[in-house]
Amino acid sequence: MAHSNIYDLTRNIQFPRSTFDLSHSHQGAYEMGILYPVMCEEAVPGDTWRIGTQVVARALPLVAPIMHEINLFVHYWFVPNRILWPKPSYADPPVITDETSWETFITGGKNGDDESQPPMWEPDATDLTVGSLWDHFGHPMVDCDGVYPTALHRRAYNLIYNEFYRDENLINPALQAFATDLLSLSLS
């Protein structure tokens, strides 16, 4: 039997994929019209996600019952870390040098000895309150004494809000300096 392609002569080895059950519940009291994070998971190339959402929503007792249908949406977003990486200058457009780029961080630079750290989210007094963005991401409600989560999750939240939910004619964009978070701005 003649083979038409050299790749027909080799056998494919198919390894089984690892699977993980990441089932969890996210309970809380929410206000209408506010963007809340309910899941934040890191993904690496080659990951496959199958996500199913079940929602049970109850309203608090009201003076008068709600006589209209309420729409509840759950959107899932993938945001690459490279677009969230801090920009080294405030020029327009920002100037990225080899010493500060995402590529340098992830590869270790030309010599492989770059030891830069990802930006960390150090909580302030407003972050350590119940119902803050810090709380909704599931971070502990106590000061962590130098062990902080990455600030990239907060930046992804602000980026998603700016690009997909904000009315650019009425609302100023969330700062990429991330001095405040949108959840505390919208509740005040």
C-alpha positions as CSV (number, residue, x, y, z in Angstrom):
1,M,0.0,0.0,0.0
2,A,1.5,3.3,-1.0
3,H,1.5,6.2,1.4
4,S,0.8,9.6,-0.1
5,N,2.2,11.5,2.8
6,I,5.2,11.0,5.1
7,Y,3.0,11.9,8.1
8,D,0.8,8.8,7.4
9,L,3.8,6.6,8.4
10,T,3.9,8.0,12.0
11,R,1.5,7.1,14.7
12,N,-0.2,9.8,16.7
13,I,0.0,9.5,20.4
14,Q,-3.0,10.9,22.1
15,F,-2.6,11.7,25.8
16,P,-5.7,12.0,28.0
17,R,-6.4,15.5,29.1
18,S,-6.7,16.3,32.8
19,T,-10.0,17.5,34.0
20,F,-10.9,19.5,37.1
21,D,-14.3,20.2,38.6
22,L,-14.3,23.9,39.6
23,S,-17.9,23.9,40.7
24,H,-18.5,26.6,43.3
25,S,-21.3,28.8,44.5
26,H,-21.2,32.6,44.7
27,Q,-23.7,34.0,47.1
28,G,-24.3,37.6,47.9
29,A,-26.6,40.6,48.0
30,Y,-26.4,42.7,44.8
31,E,-27.9,45.9,43.5
32,M,-29.4,46.3,40.0
33,G,-27.4,48.0,37.3
34,I,-23.9,47.3,38.8
35,L,-21.2,45.1,37.2
36,Y,-20.2,42.4,39.7
37,P,-17.4,39.8,39.2
38,V,-18.5,36.3,40.0
39,M,-15.5,34.3,38.6
40,C,-11.9,35.1,38.1
41,E,-9.7,32.2,36.9
42,E,-6.3,32.1,35.4
43,A,-6.0,30.3,32.0
44,V,-3.0,29.1,30.2
45,P,-2.7,28.2,26.5
46,G,-4.4,24.9,25.7
47,D,-7.0,25.2,28.4
48,T,-10.5,24.3,27.5
49,W,-13.4,25.6,29.6
50,R,-16.9,24.3,29.7
51,I,-19.0,26.6,31.8
52,G,-22.6,26.3,32.9
53,T,-24.3,28.9,35.0
54,Q,-27.3,28.4,37.2
55,V,-28.8,31.5,38.9
56,V,-31.3,31.7,41.7
57,A,-32.3,35.3,42.3
58,R,-34.6,36.5,45.0
59,A,-35.8,40.0,45.8
60,L,-36.1,41.5,49.2
61,P,-39.5,42.3,50.5
62,L,-40.7,45.4,48.9
63,V,-43.4,48.0,49.6
64,A,-45.0,47.0,46.3
65,P,-44.2,43.9,44.3
66,I,-42.2,44.1,41.1
67,M,-44.7,43.7,38.2
68,H,-42.1,43.5,35.4
69,E,-39.7,40.9,34.2
70,I,-36.1,41.4,35.4
71,N,-33.3,40.4,33.1
72,L,-30.1,39.0,34.6
73,F,-27.1,38.5,32.4
74,V,-23.9,36.6,33.1
75,H,-21.1,37.4,30.7
76,Y,-17.7,35.6,30.6
77,W,-14.6,37.4,29.3
78,F,-11.1,36.3,28.4
79,V,-8.6,39.1,28.9
80,P,-4.9,38.4,28.1
81,N,-2.4,39.5,30.7
82,R,-0.3,41.2,28.1
83,I,-2.8,43.9,27.4
84,L,-3.1,44.6,31.2
85,W,0.6,45.0,31.8
86,P,1.6,48.4,33.1
87,K,2.8,50.8,30.5
88,P,6.2,52.4,31.3
89,S,5.3,56.0,30.1
90,Y,2.3,58.3,29.9
91,A,3.0,59.3,26.3
92,D,0.3,59.0,23.7
93,P,0.6,56.2,22.6
94,P,2.6,54.7,25.5
95,V,6.3,53.9,24.7
96,I,7.1,50.4,25.7
97,T,10.8,49.5,26.0
98,D,12.3,46.1,26.2
99,E,13.0,46.4,29.9
100,T,9.3,47.0,30.8
101,S,7.3,45.0,28.3
102,W,5.1,42.0,28.9
103,E,7.4,39.9,26.6
104,T,10.4,40.8,28.8
105,F,8.6,39.8,31.9
106,I,7.3,36.5,30.6
107,T,10.5,35.4,28.8
108,G,13.1,36.8,31.2
109,G,14.5,39.3,28.7
110,K,17.3,38.8,26.2
111,N,19.6,37.2,28.8
112,G,16.9,35.4,30.7
113,D,17.8,37.1,34.0
114,D,14.9,39.6,34.2
115,E,13.4,39.4,37.7
116,S,10.6,42.0,37.5
117,Q,7.5,41.3,39.5
118,P,3.9,41.6,38.4
119,P,2.0,44.6,39.8
120,M,0.4,43.8,43.1
121,W,-2.9,45.1,44.5
122,E,-2.3,46.5,47.9
123,P,-5.6,47.0,49.7
124,D,-6.5,50.3,51.3
125,A,-9.2,51.0,53.9
126,T,-12.0,51.0,51.2
127,D,-10.9,47.7,49.8
128,L,-11.2,45.9,53.1
129,T,-14.9,46.5,53.4
130,V,-17.7,44.1,52.8
131,G,-19.1,44.5,49.3
132,S,-16.0,46.1,47.8
133,L,-14.4,44.8,44.6
134,W,-11.7,43.2,46.8
135,D,-14.4,41.3,48.6
136,H,-16.2,40.2,45.4
137,F,-12.9,38.8,44.0
138,G,-12.8,36.6,47.1
139,H,-9.7,38.1,48.7
140,P,-9.4,37.9,52.5
141,M,-10.9,40.8,54.4
142,V,-7.8,41.3,56.5
143,D,-4.5,43.0,55.7
144,C,-2.2,40.4,54.2
145,D,1.1,41.9,55.5
146,G,3.0,42.0,52.2
147,V,1.4,39.0,50.5
148,Y,-0.9,40.6,47.9
149,P,-2.7,39.3,44.8
150,T,-1.9,40.5,41.4
151,A,-3.4,43.8,40.2
152,L,-4.1,42.3,36.8
153,H,-7.6,41.1,37.9
154,R,-8.6,44.6,38.9
155,R,-7.2,46.0,35.7
156,A,-9.2,43.4,33.7
157,Y,-12.4,44.4,35.5
158,N,-11.8,48.1,34.7
159,L,-10.9,47.3,31.1
160,I,-14.1,45.2,30.6
161,Y,-16.2,48.0,32.1
162,N,-14.5,50.7,30.0
163,E,-14.8,48.8,26.7
164,F,-18.1,47.1,26.9
165,Y,-20.4,48.6,29.6
166,R,-19.5,52.3,30.0
167,D,-21.5,54.9,28.1
168,E,-18.6,57.0,26.8
169,N,-20.9,60.1,26.4
170,L,-21.9,60.2,30.0
171,I,-19.3,58.5,32.2
172,N,-15.6,59.1,32.3
173,P,-13.4,56.0,31.9
174,A,-12.1,54.1,34.9
175,L,-8.5,55.1,35.5
176,Q,-5.9,52.6,34.5
177,A,-3.9,53.9,37.4
178,F,-6.5,51.9,39.4
179,A,-6.6,54.2,42.4
180,T,-10.3,53.5,42.8
181,D,-12.5,50.7,41.7
182,L,-15.7,51.0,39.8
183,L,-17.8,49.0,42.3
184,S,-17.2,51.6,45.1
185,L,-17.8,54.5,42.6
186,S,-21.1,53.1,41.5
187,L,-22.4,52.4,45.0
188,S,-21.7,55.9,46.3
